Each structure stands twice: as structure tokens, then as C-alpha cells.
Amino acid sequence: MTDTTLNQTPRGSRLHIAIFGRRNVGKSSLINALTNQDIAIVSDVPGTTTDPVYKSMEILPIGPVVIIDTAGIDDVGELGRLRIEKALGVLNKTDLMLLVVDPAASAGRFEEEVIEKARENKVPVIIVFNKTDLRPQFSTEEVFPGSGLPVVGVSALTRQGIDELKMAIIREAPKDFMNPTILGDLISPGDTVVLVVPIDLAAPKGRLILPQVQTIRDILDHDAMAYVVKERELKGALAKLKDKPRLVVTDSQAFLKVAADTPKDVPMTSFSILFARHKGDLATLVEGAKAIENLSPGDRVLVSEACTHHRVEDDIGTVKIPRWLNQLVGGPLDYTWVSGLELPEDLSGYRLIIHCGACMINRKEMLHRLMVAKHAGVPVVNYGVLIAYVMGILERTLRPFPEVAEAMEDNS
């Protein structure tokens, strides 16, 4: 399967994660566990990695990253000293450091020096206590007691603790860590993008909602043209265009009319699906939509909105979505609605989480929520992906994102 995202995301726009540790602590094995692929060479011979190696890759659900695999910080001899200097030199381009510690070797001056260098460069550090399959019981206080650094126990061999490590990466990553563009990678300079913006009771008086404004700005930033219409004007607008638009983007609530009025050979998606990719992980949310097939009347469903707002008579989260889902599963589901910046602590009783479009939270927070739900074993879908699913047009709305469409086919 070709990973379109990897081909399109430039290295400079990726989260840079440097892996440090002594020789043979399992740095390369950890890379393979994080990516769920055999990318890095694993060997029992100390010093397999010499100069820093930069690997552009995808870590789900974190997204595009650059992993920097470094030489052992305990390398020996004059050549070893030069390798260590090169390794430390990568800290000026690192967003986050993973310092891997082996339970068979007590941490000492090598690790302390690396941590001090990271602090000088203002690089956050996560201590990764590897090989917990050999030592399942360990105390975080025995690894740099009193340092205040986050410590995660993992086994790169069995992949136990890898989800917890991903959650720690999301927590410790820079606050502005997010996908670099909303749709800029889907368009070229001079392209026309038609935006369908219904003006109804839910629309704020005198202005557009935030995702619509941000999408227009992203189109302009990429030297393309935004053509904004209401849903009843779409058909006429398309007929007036000399060339077909590169993309049609609609509010989810106008999906069926927009799908009917947009020619099949013109890519179409929604603001909510664009933001599912921009602020979270689209593949995870599509998997959540597929979990709707397993719902039965009476199942508990959590509807989570990241902000509070005035609800209109036919509100999307409290009225429309429950109505559509109840019809689809053949009876009423048991809904719980929450608003604000935190998910409930206990998610174990829910069969599905339905999340808003996340326009008021950053990508870091949304990814954290996805990981919390995954850890609890509860699938997550967002409003736009769910609406496309219940209306039977999810496959069409995913065509602009071939990497997600292919992944869904592989998993079906």
C-alpha cells in the first residue's frame, strides 16, 4: 500500500523524535514497535547504529514523524566519542527525546549528561524503561529519582506499554504540534475549491464558523481560489465554472444534496472530515464509524463536545445524530452528553464515543482523547464521519484521502 501522507508531508513539518540510550538497550526494537513495522535494523551486536539516522515514517495515531536513531551514548574510544557528539548535535532539531533505559544496566552519568543537554536545548524528555518482559516489576522512582521526568515501561519485544508510550508522546509534544495544513496537500496553486456553507439556525449571525474560516485561509495560503456558496446555489455555481473544481467541501448537514449535485468525477468531502484528519486521526475515526454496525438498542453511547454552545431546536448532537442512529440500529440507544475539556474517567460502559469536530481544541488534546478511548477499548467517531456513514456516502467522502480509503479496504 502506498502511503500518500508520507510522500506529501515534508520533513520540516513532521514531529522530530530522537531516540537516545546506551548501546544495545533496544532503541531500534523500540522504533519497530512504535511503527508496528520492521524498519530499523535490530542486532545483539553493540554499536549497530553509528551516525544519526533520520527515518520519515507514520506513527498511528500521532501522524507523520521523523525518528532520529542515534549511536549509543556509552560508545567507546575516539570514534565513539565523535559518534556521541554527532548524536548530541541532533538535539537542536529535536522536538522530543525518548531516553531508553535497560533494566540490566543502572542509569548513571551517560543518561544524566544527555538529560542535561536536552534541558539546555529545551527538549522535553520521556524515560522509556525497556524490556519490562524481563523485569515486569519496576518502580519509576528507581529511574532518576526526583527528576520529575515522565517514565513509561515498555517491552519492545512483546509491544506491551507501546500505547502508553504513544499517550506520553502526545502529552509531552510541543503545544503547536499538529498537521501542517487542512487541505493544502490536496490542491495546487490556481485550483478552485467550492465551499458549501448552509446558512441556517445553527449558523452564527453575521459570521462563518471557525472551521469554514480556517479552511478559506488555508486555500488562500496555498494560492488557490475559494468559491463559497449555499447548498441550493451549488448546482448553478458548478455550471458557471469554466473548469471543474479540484474539490467540493460541504457542511456535513448538507451532505445528501451536495452529493447529488456534485458530479461523480469531482472529489467531495466535508469540513468535519478535513478537520478529523487535521486535528486527529481520520483512519481511527472511520474505524469508529464501522463499529456502528455492532450497536444494538439500549447500548450506551457517549456524545462528547469540546465546547459549550447554545443549542438550537434541531441540534446536531442532541437531536439529529441520536435520531439517525436510533433508526439505523432499530431502537433507542442510551445516550450520555458531556461538554468541556475532559472525557469521563470511566469509559468502560460505552460501546461508542461520538465526538464533535474539535474546532475548539488543538490536535494534541484530540489525539490524547483518541488514545484514552483506545486504551479503554471504546471506538470513536466524529460528527462528520458519522453523518457520512449513516447517509451511505462515507466511501465517496474518503476518495480525496486514498491512504485512508486503502487502509479501510485492507482492514475490511
LOGU-481149 format. One record per residue (C-alpha): residue number from 1; residue in one letter; z, x, y. Coordinates in nm, 4 decimals. Layout:
# residues N
(site NUM,"A",(Z,X,Y))
...
# end
This chain:
# residues 412
(site 1,"M",(0.0000,0.0000,0.0000))
(site 2,"T",(-0.0936,0.1359,0.3412))
(site 3,"D",(0.1979,0.1389,0.5874))
(site 4,"T",(0.0344,0.0328,0.9129))
(site 5,"T",(0.3594,0.0673,1.1084))
(site 6,"L",(0.3900,0.4336,1.0132))
(site 7,"N",(0.0347,0.5030,1.1243))
(site 8,"Q",(0.0807,0.3261,1.4555))
(site 9,"T",(0.4276,0.4350,1.5687))
(site 10,"P",(0.4140,0.7726,1.7461))
(site 11,"R",(0.6773,1.0298,1.6549))
(site 12,"G",(0.8212,1.0234,2.0074))
(site 13,"S",(0.9037,0.6519,1.9729))
(site 14,"R",(1.0987,0.6924,1.6485))
(site 15,"L",(1.4720,0.7330,1.5944))
(site 16,"H",(1.5263,1.1037,1.5086))
(site 17,"I",(1.7894,1.1570,1.2383))
(site 18,"A",(1.8857,1.5147,1.1483))
(site 19,"I",(2.0397,1.5863,0.8073))
(site 20,"F",(2.2849,1.8791,0.8091))
(site 21,"G",(2.5067,2.0218,0.5374))
(site 22,"R",(2.5670,2.3203,0.3149))
(site 23,"R",(2.3147,2.4292,0.0555))
(site 24,"N",(2.2923,2.2042,-0.2474))
(site 25,"V",(2.5124,1.9222,-0.1126))
(site 26,"G",(2.2342,1.6707,-0.1776))
(site 27,"K",(2.0582,1.6448,0.1599))
(site 28,"S",(1.7130,1.5938,0.0054))
(site 29,"S",(1.8522,1.3481,-0.2502))
(site 30,"L",(2.0087,1.1516,0.0360))
(site 31,"I",(1.6701,1.1287,0.2117))
(site 32,"N",(1.5150,0.9898,-0.1052))
(site 33,"A",(1.7970,0.7361,-0.1412))
(site 34,"L",(1.7703,0.6207,0.2204))
(site 35,"T",(1.3951,0.5654,0.1944))
(site 36,"N",(1.4038,0.4420,-0.1669))
(site 37,"Q",(1.1223,0.6903,-0.2388))
(site 38,"D",(1.0892,1.0400,-0.3844))
(site 39,"I",(0.9799,1.2026,-0.0588))
(site 40,"A",(1.1949,1.5165,-0.0371))
(site 41,"I",(1.1900,1.7921,-0.2992))
(site 42,"V",(1.5159,1.7948,-0.4961))
(site 43,"S",(1.6278,2.1145,-0.6697))
(site 44,"D",(1.9504,2.2612,-0.8075))
(site 45,"V",(1.8482,2.5970,-0.6577))
(site 46,"P",(2.0389,2.6537,-0.3319))
(site 47,"G",(1.8223,2.7051,-0.0251))
(site 48,"T",(1.5193,2.4966,-0.1300))
(site 49,"T",(1.4812,2.3775,0.2298))
(site 50,"T",(1.4234,2.6692,0.4679))
(site 51,"D",(1.2783,2.5823,0.8088))
(site 52,"P",(1.3447,2.2322,0.9500))
(site 53,"V",(1.1039,1.9776,0.8011))
(site 54,"Y",(1.0081,1.6689,1.0030))
(site 55,"K",(0.9249,1.3596,0.7992))
(site 56,"S",(0.7984,1.0407,0.9652))
(site 57,"M",(0.8989,0.7506,0.7466))
(site 58,"E",(1.0326,0.3965,0.7309))
(site 59,"I",(1.3941,0.3097,0.6507))
(site 60,"L",(1.4373,-0.0629,0.5984))
(site 61,"P",(1.5615,-0.2480,0.7917))
(site 62,"I",(1.6088,0.0242,1.0555))
(site 63,"G",(1.2358,0.0793,1.1024))
(site 64,"P",(1.0276,0.3862,1.1900))
(site 65,"V",(1.2294,0.7091,1.1989))
(site 66,"V",(1.1828,1.0830,1.1877))
(site 67,"I",(1.4081,1.2515,0.9326))
(site 68,"I",(1.4715,1.6191,1.0071))
(site 69,"D",(1.5648,1.8025,0.6868))
(site 70,"T",(1.7402,2.1310,0.7691))
(site 71,"A",(1.8402,2.4508,0.5924))
(site 72,"G",(2.1924,2.4868,0.4554))
(site 73,"I",(2.4470,2.5635,0.7254))
(site 74,"D",(2.6102,2.8175,0.4890))
(site 75,"D",(2.2886,3.0162,0.4318))
(site 76,"V",(2.3496,3.3899,0.3878))
(site 77,"G",(2.2026,3.7162,0.5120))
(site 78,"E",(1.9996,3.7906,0.8232))
(site 79,"L",(1.7251,3.5496,0.7150))
(site 80,"G",(1.9865,3.2841,0.6504))
(site 81,"R",(2.1306,3.3323,0.9996))
(site 82,"L",(1.7865,3.2793,1.1512))
(site 83,"R",(1.7399,2.9633,0.9439))
(site 84,"I",(2.0737,2.8271,1.0685))
(site 85,"E",(1.9739,2.8996,1.4293))
(site 86,"K",(1.6478,2.7109,1.3775))
(site 87,"A",(1.8388,2.4211,1.2231))
(site 88,"L",(2.0790,2.4001,1.5164))
(site 89,"G",(1.7828,2.4106,1.7530))
(site 90,"V",(1.6689,2.0660,1.6378))
(site 91,"L",(1.9778,1.9074,1.7975))
(site 92,"N",(1.8024,1.8974,2.1364))
(site 93,"K",(1.5578,1.6425,1.9913))
(site 94,"T",(1.8012,1.4561,1.7638))
(site 95,"D",(1.9317,1.1029,1.8239))
(site 96,"L",(2.1797,1.1006,1.5345))
(site 97,"M",(2.3192,1.3567,1.2881))
(site 98,"L",(2.4186,1.2942,0.9270))
(site 99,"L",(2.6509,1.5741,0.8129))
(site 100,"V",(2.6551,1.5748,0.4336))
(site 101,"V",(2.9726,1.6961,0.2604))
(site 102,"D",(3.0106,1.7755,-0.1097))
(site 103,"P",(3.3400,1.6774,-0.2754))
(site 104,"A",(3.3309,2.0029,-0.4742))
(site 105,"A",(3.3430,2.2125,-0.1557))
(site 106,"S",(3.6106,2.1653,0.1082))
(site 107,"A",(3.4829,2.1279,0.4626))
(site 108,"G",(3.5502,2.4204,0.6906))
(site 109,"R",(3.4180,2.6362,0.9711))
(site 110,"F",(3.0492,2.5725,0.8913))
(site 111,"E",(3.0916,2.1985,0.9409))
(site 112,"E",(3.3199,2.2426,1.2426))
(site 113,"E",(3.0622,2.4624,1.4171))
(site 114,"V",(2.7846,2.2081,1.3556))
(site 115,"I",(3.0005,1.9223,1.4860))
(site 116,"E",(3.0830,2.1236,1.7979))
(site 117,"K",(2.7112,2.1923,1.8572))
(site 118,"A",(2.6359,1.8223,1.8151))
(site 119,"R",(2.9027,1.7324,2.0707))
(site 120,"E",(2.7575,1.9844,2.3171))
(site 121,"N",(2.4210,1.8094,2.2786))
(site 122,"K",(2.5848,1.4623,2.2947))
(site 123,"V",(2.4512,1.3768,1.9482))
(site 124,"P",(2.6597,1.1209,1.7518))
(site 125,"V",(2.7683,1.2383,1.4057))
(site 126,"I",(2.8258,1.0480,1.0817))
(site 127,"I",(3.0029,1.2329,0.7991))
(site 128,"V",(2.8371,1.1475,0.4672))
(site 129,"F",(3.0688,1.2155,0.1722))
(site 130,"N",(2.8072,1.2546,-0.1031))
(site 131,"K",(2.8362,1.2491,-0.4846))
(site 132,"T",(3.1035,0.9801,-0.4986))
(site 133,"D",(2.9823,0.9146,-0.8543))
(site 134,"L",(3.1618,1.2423,-0.9407))
(site 135,"R",(3.4646,1.1590,-0.7272))
(site 136,"P",(3.4906,0.7831,-0.6730))
(site 137,"Q",(3.8356,0.8023,-0.5135))
(site 138,"F",(3.8470,0.9858,-0.1825))
(site 139,"S",(4.0247,0.9445,0.1471))
(site 140,"T",(3.8372,0.9578,0.4754))
(site 141,"E",(4.1329,1.1490,0.6186))
(site 142,"E",(4.0678,1.4411,0.3844))
(site 143,"V",(3.7322,1.4933,0.5576))
(site 144,"F",(3.8055,1.6315,0.9049))
(site 145,"P",(4.1395,1.4517,0.9532))
(site 146,"G",(4.1940,1.3228,1.3044))
(site 147,"S",(3.8344,1.3896,1.4150))
(site 148,"G",(3.7645,1.0224,1.4777))
(site 149,"L",(3.4180,1.0605,1.3247))
(site 150,"P",(3.2844,0.7804,1.1035))
(site 151,"V",(3.2873,0.8708,0.7333))
(site 152,"V",(3.0743,0.6969,0.4692))
(site 153,"G",(3.0993,0.7620,0.0968))
(site 154,"V",(2.7712,0.7512,-0.0946))
(site 155,"S",(2.6104,0.8575,-0.4173))
(site 156,"A",(2.2528,0.9674,-0.3566))
(site 157,"L",(2.2097,0.9635,-0.7362))
(site 158,"T",(2.3189,0.6016,-0.8005))
(site 159,"R",(2.2436,0.4870,-0.4396))
(site 160,"Q",(2.5895,0.3346,-0.4122))
(site 161,"G",(2.7013,0.3158,-0.0486))
(site 162,"I",(2.3493,0.3510,0.0959))
(site 163,"D",(2.3637,0.0065,0.2596))
(site 164,"E",(2.6967,0.1005,0.4191))
(site 165,"L",(2.5363,0.4207,0.5483))
(site 166,"K",(2.2482,0.2217,0.6995))
(site 167,"M",(2.5009,-0.0012,0.8755))
(site 168,"A",(2.6753,0.3082,1.0131))
(site 169,"I",(2.3390,0.4457,1.1361))
(site 170,"I",(2.2748,0.1196,1.3197))
(site 171,"R",(2.6248,0.1264,1.4759))
(site 172,"E",(2.6055,0.4882,1.5882))
(site 173,"A",(2.2399,0.4961,1.7017))
(site 174,"P",(2.1708,0.5096,2.0792))
(site 175,"K",(2.2122,0.1754,2.2531))
(site 176,"D",(1.8490,0.1624,2.3633))
(site 177,"F",(1.7268,0.2172,2.0062))
(site 178,"M",(1.4533,-0.0412,1.9435))
(site 179,"N",(1.0877,-0.0812,1.8578))
(site 180,"P",(0.8829,0.0675,2.1429))
(site 181,"T",(0.6602,-0.2354,2.2006))
(site 182,"I",(0.6386,-0.6108,2.1461))
(site 183,"L",(0.2656,-0.6308,2.0755))
(site 184,"G",(0.1194,-0.3183,2.2353))
(site 185,"D",(0.0308,-0.1727,1.8964))
(site 186,"L",(-0.1755,-0.4854,1.8181))
(site 187,"I",(-0.4004,-0.4710,2.1235))
(site 188,"S",(-0.6269,-0.2288,2.3110))
(site 189,"P",(-0.6966,-0.1840,2.6837))
(site 190,"G",(-0.9243,-0.4622,2.8095))
(site 191,"D",(-0.8265,-0.7102,2.5370))
(site 192,"T",(-0.7375,-1.0692,2.6245))
(site 193,"V",(-0.4214,-1.2238,2.4810))
(site 194,"V",(-0.3802,-1.6006,2.5146))
(site 195,"L",(-0.0193,-1.7132,2.5508))
(site 196,"V",(0.0593,-2.0786,2.4783))
(site 197,"V",(0.3655,-2.1872,2.6761))
(site 198,"P",(0.4720,-2.5528,2.6433))
(site 199,"I",(0.6493,-2.6970,2.9467))
(site 200,"D",(0.8978,-2.9455,2.8032))
(site 201,"L",(1.2622,-3.0466,2.8402))
(site 202,"A",(1.3770,-2.7160,2.6884))
(site 203,"A",(1.1816,-2.5047,2.9385))
(site 204,"P",(1.3926,-2.3704,3.2285))
(site 205,"K",(1.2940,-2.5331,3.5565))
(site 206,"G",(1.0780,-2.3147,3.7770))
(site 207,"R",(1.0507,-2.0173,3.5418))
(site 208,"L",(0.9498,-1.8937,3.1962))
(site 209,"I",(1.1928,-1.7960,2.9230))
(site 210,"L",(1.2729,-1.4278,2.8710))
(site 211,"P",(1.0535,-1.3584,2.5618))
(site 212,"Q",(0.7494,-1.5017,2.7411))
(site 213,"V",(0.8101,-1.2866,3.0489))
(site 214,"Q",(0.8683,-0.9734,2.8397))
(site 215,"T",(0.5505,-1.0365,2.6383))
(site 216,"I",(0.3408,-1.0730,2.9554))
(site 217,"R",(0.4841,-0.7454,3.0875))
(site 218,"D",(0.4088,-0.5690,2.7568))
(site 219,"I",(0.0464,-0.6901,2.7690))
(site 220,"L",(0.0070,-0.5607,3.1254))
(site 221,"D",(0.1736,-0.2301,3.0369))
(site 222,"H",(-0.0969,-0.1781,2.7742))
(site 223,"D",(-0.3807,-0.2511,3.0189))
(site 224,"A",(-0.4753,-0.5811,2.8553))
(site 225,"M",(-0.5051,-0.9281,3.0102))
(site 226,"A",(-0.2672,-1.2209,2.9638))
(site 227,"Y",(-0.4113,-1.5727,2.9808))
(site 228,"V",(-0.1261,-1.8279,2.9967))
(site 229,"V",(-0.1903,-2.1944,2.9126))
(site 230,"K",(-0.0042,-2.5038,2.7969))
(site 231,"E",(-0.0729,-2.6255,2.4447))
(site 232,"R",(-0.3034,-2.9111,2.5492))
(site 233,"E",(-0.5183,-2.6656,2.7506))
(site 234,"L",(-0.5707,-2.4134,2.4707))
(site 235,"K",(-0.8914,-2.5530,2.3226))
(site 236,"G",(-1.0645,-2.5689,2.6603))
(site 237,"A",(-0.9383,-2.2249,2.7580))
(site 238,"L",(-1.0771,-2.0670,2.4418))
(site 239,"A",(-1.4145,-2.2334,2.5038))
(site 240,"K",(-1.4297,-2.0826,2.8545))
(site 241,"L",(-1.3667,-1.7267,2.7382))
(site 242,"K",(-1.6791,-1.5147,2.7087))
(site 243,"D",(-1.5287,-1.3106,2.4227))
(site 244,"K",(-1.2773,-1.4147,2.1594))
(site 245,"P",(-0.9201,-1.3193,2.2433))
(site 246,"R",(-0.7603,-1.0395,2.0479))
(site 247,"L",(-0.4565,-1.2551,1.9775))
(site 248,"V",(-0.3119,-1.6012,2.0425))
(site 249,"V",(0.0665,-1.6176,2.0796))
(site 250,"T",(0.2403,-1.9545,2.0873))
(site 251,"D",(0.5818,-2.1048,2.1234))
(site 252,"S",(0.6904,-2.1971,1.7704))
(site 253,"Q",(0.7317,-2.5648,1.8547))
(site 254,"A",(0.3580,-2.5944,1.9269))
(site 255,"F",(0.2555,-2.4249,1.6009))
(site 256,"L",(0.0561,-2.7079,1.4410))
(site 257,"K",(-0.1551,-2.7934,1.7459))
(site 258,"V",(-0.2191,-2.4285,1.8264))
(site 259,"A",(-0.3111,-2.3534,1.4642))
(site 260,"A",(-0.5561,-2.6445,1.4675))
(site 261,"D",(-0.7159,-2.5432,1.7991))
(site 262,"T",(-0.7390,-2.1677,1.7285))
(site 263,"P",(-1.0454,-2.0545,1.5300))
(site 264,"K",(-0.9588,-1.9119,1.1881))
(site 265,"D",(-1.1046,-1.5719,1.2777))
(site 266,"V",(-0.8730,-1.5320,1.5799))
(site 267,"P",(-0.5306,-1.3834,1.4906))
(site 268,"M",(-0.2417,-1.6139,1.5787))
(site 269,"T",(0.1347,-1.5705,1.5798))
(site 270,"S",(0.4398,-1.6756,1.7822))
(site 271,"F",(0.6765,-1.5253,2.0371))
(site 272,"S",(0.9606,-1.5646,1.7894))
(site 273,"I",(0.7762,-1.3772,1.5143))
(site 274,"L",(0.6833,-1.0992,1.7568))
(site 275,"F",(1.0493,-1.0662,1.8512))
(site 276,"A",(1.1570,-1.0808,1.4872))
(site 277,"R",(0.9617,-0.7584,1.4461))
(site 278,"H",(1.0556,-0.6124,1.7852))
(site 279,"K",(1.4295,-0.6701,1.7593))
(site 280,"G",(1.4950,-0.6826,1.3878))
(site 281,"D",(1.3067,-0.6538,1.0615))
(site 282,"L",(1.0263,-0.9033,1.0088))
(site 283,"A",(0.9981,-0.8433,0.6335))
(site 284,"T",(1.3684,-0.9246,0.5838))
(site 285,"L",(1.3334,-1.2495,0.7810))
(site 286,"V",(1.0227,-1.3515,0.5846))
(site 287,"E",(1.2169,-1.2938,0.2623))
(site 288,"G",(1.4800,-1.5261,0.4093))
(site 289,"A",(1.2146,-1.7948,0.4571))
(site 290,"K",(1.1167,-1.7663,0.0919))
(site 291,"A",(1.4820,-1.8310,-0.0012))
(site 292,"I",(1.4429,-2.1858,0.1368))
(site 293,"E",(1.2689,-2.2686,-0.1926))
(site 294,"N",(1.6051,-2.2297,-0.3696))
(site 295,"L",(1.8052,-2.4639,-0.1428))
(site 296,"S",(1.9452,-2.7920,-0.2711))
(site 297,"P",(2.1064,-3.0842,-0.0841))
(site 298,"G",(2.4665,-3.0040,0.0019))
(site 299,"D",(2.4172,-2.6262,0.0247))
(site 300,"R",(2.5899,-2.4582,0.3175))
(site 301,"V",(2.3649,-2.3223,0.5928))
(site 302,"L",(2.4808,-2.1202,0.8940))
(site 303,"V",(2.2850,-2.1611,1.2192))
(site 304,"S",(2.3625,-1.8656,1.4482))
(site 305,"E",(2.2626,-1.8406,1.8144))
(site 306,"A",(2.3388,-1.5236,2.0079))
(site 307,"C",(2.3943,-1.7067,2.3368))
(site 308,"T",(2.5164,-2.0422,2.4583))
(site 309,"H",(2.2810,-2.2779,2.6426))
(site 310,"H",(2.2545,-2.6396,2.7479))
(site 311,"R",(2.1271,-2.8415,2.4539))
(site 312,"V",(1.8546,-3.0986,2.5162))
(site 313,"E",(1.8132,-3.4267,2.3295))
(site 314,"D",(1.5808,-3.2884,2.0593))
(site 315,"D",(1.7369,-2.9402,2.0418))
(site 316,"I",(1.5625,-2.6930,1.8117))
(site 317,"G",(1.8744,-2.5502,1.6440))
(site 318,"T",(2.0886,-2.8613,1.6072))
(site 319,"V",(1.8250,-3.1349,1.5629))
(site 320,"K",(1.4718,-3.0257,1.4772))
(site 321,"I",(1.5360,-2.7484,1.2250))
(site 322,"P",(1.8011,-2.9484,1.0318))
(site 323,"R",(1.5652,-3.2470,1.0213))
(site 324,"W",(1.2757,-3.0381,0.8870))
(site 325,"L",(1.4915,-2.8607,0.6289))
(site 326,"N",(1.6575,-3.1779,0.5055))
(site 327,"Q",(1.3152,-3.3324,0.4491))
(site 328,"L",(1.1939,-3.0212,0.2699))
(site 329,"V",(1.4865,-2.9937,0.0259))
(site 330,"G",(1.5133,-3.3676,-0.0320))
(site 331,"G",(1.8538,-3.4367,0.1213))
(site 332,"P",(2.1063,-3.3283,0.3840))
(site 333,"L",(2.2330,-2.9728,0.3893))
(site 334,"D",(2.5821,-2.8752,0.5082))
(site 335,"Y",(2.5295,-2.7030,0.8468))
(site 336,"T",(2.7652,-2.4866,1.0489))
(site 337,"W",(2.6665,-2.3864,1.4042))
(site 338,"V",(2.8015,-2.0753,1.5774))
(site 339,"S",(2.7194,-1.9201,1.9158))
(site 340,"G",(2.8109,-1.5811,2.0541))
(site 341,"L",(2.8033,-1.2146,1.9675))
(site 342,"E",(2.9706,-1.2204,1.6258))
(site 343,"L",(2.8887,-1.3708,1.2876))
(site 344,"P",(3.1772,-1.5327,1.0979))
(site 345,"E",(3.3780,-1.2802,0.8950))
(site 346,"D",(3.3317,-1.4692,0.5669))
(site 347,"L",(2.9664,-1.5389,0.4834))
(site 348,"S",(3.0123,-1.5746,0.1098))
(site 349,"G",(2.9864,-1.9542,0.1007))
(site 350,"Y",(2.6491,-1.9778,0.2757))
(site 351,"R",(2.3141,-1.9992,0.0976))
(site 352,"L",(2.1108,-1.9201,0.4113))
(site 353,"I",(2.1586,-1.7948,0.7683))
(site 354,"I",(1.9184,-1.9252,1.0332))
(site 355,"H",(1.9211,-1.7009,1.3404))
(site 356,"C",(1.7782,-1.7587,1.6863))
(site 357,"G",(1.5056,-1.5380,1.8323))
(site 358,"A",(1.7639,-1.2785,1.9502))
(site 359,"C",(1.6216,-1.2553,2.3024))
(site 360,"M",(1.9720,-1.2052,2.4490))
(site 361,"I",(2.0904,-0.9265,2.2147))
(site 362,"N",(1.9487,-0.5803,2.1504))
(site 363,"R",(1.7828,-0.4549,1.8343))
(site 364,"K",(2.0896,-0.2594,1.7317))
(site 365,"E",(2.3009,-0.5758,1.7237))
(site 366,"M",(2.0348,-0.7759,1.5389))
(site 367,"L",(1.9909,-0.5065,1.2742))
(site 368,"H",(2.3671,-0.4960,1.2315))
(site 369,"R",(2.3702,-0.8704,1.1688))
(site 370,"L",(2.0912,-0.8387,0.9116))
(site 371,"M",(2.2826,-0.5653,0.7288))
(site 372,"V",(2.6075,-0.7663,0.7342))
(site 373,"A",(2.4224,-1.0625,0.5825))
(site 374,"K",(2.2543,-0.8424,0.3218))
(site 375,"H",(2.5903,-0.6913,0.2278))
(site 376,"A",(2.7235,-1.0458,0.1765))
(site 377,"G",(2.4182,-1.1369,-0.0312))
(site 378,"V",(2.3012,-1.4096,0.2102))
(site 379,"P",(1.9307,-1.4302,0.3096))
(site 380,"V",(1.8473,-1.4559,0.6816))
(site 381,"V",(1.5536,-1.6201,0.8581))
(site 382,"N",(1.4919,-1.6721,1.2290))
(site 383,"Y",(1.3708,-1.9836,1.4081))
(site 384,"G",(1.0056,-1.8835,1.4423))
(site 385,"V",(0.9601,-1.7607,1.0853))
(site 386,"L",(1.1342,-2.0718,0.9505))
(site 387,"I",(0.9206,-2.3095,1.1577))
(site 388,"A",(0.6006,-2.1385,1.0433))
(site 389,"Y",(0.7220,-2.1668,0.6833))
(site 390,"V",(0.8130,-2.5369,0.6921))
(site 391,"M",(0.4822,-2.6163,0.8628))
(site 392,"G",(0.2879,-2.4314,0.5952))
(site 393,"I",(0.1300,-2.1714,0.8242))
(site 394,"L",(0.3543,-1.8665,0.7692))
(site 395,"E",(0.0789,-1.6735,0.5909))
(site 396,"R",(-0.1564,-1.7201,0.8854))
(site 397,"T",(0.1025,-1.6135,1.1434))
(site 398,"L",(0.1655,-1.2912,0.9493))
(site 399,"R",(-0.2000,-1.1787,0.9476))
(site 400,"P",(-0.1558,-0.9657,1.2624))
(site 401,"F",(0.1041,-0.7653,1.0625))
(site 402,"P",(-0.0750,-0.6507,0.7451))
(site 403,"E",(0.2130,-0.4262,0.6370))
(site 404,"V",(0.4447,-0.7300,0.6158))
(site 405,"A",(0.1828,-0.9527,0.4542))
(site 406,"E",(0.1131,-0.6864,0.1894))
(site 407,"A",(0.4845,-0.6388,0.1225))
(site 408,"M",(0.5273,-1.0121,0.0685))
(site 409,"E",(0.2332,-1.0150,-0.1755))
(site 410,"D",(0.3808,-0.7185,-0.3647))
(site 411,"N",(0.7165,-0.8979,-0.3961))
(site 412,"S",(0.5757,-1.2393,-0.4885))
# end
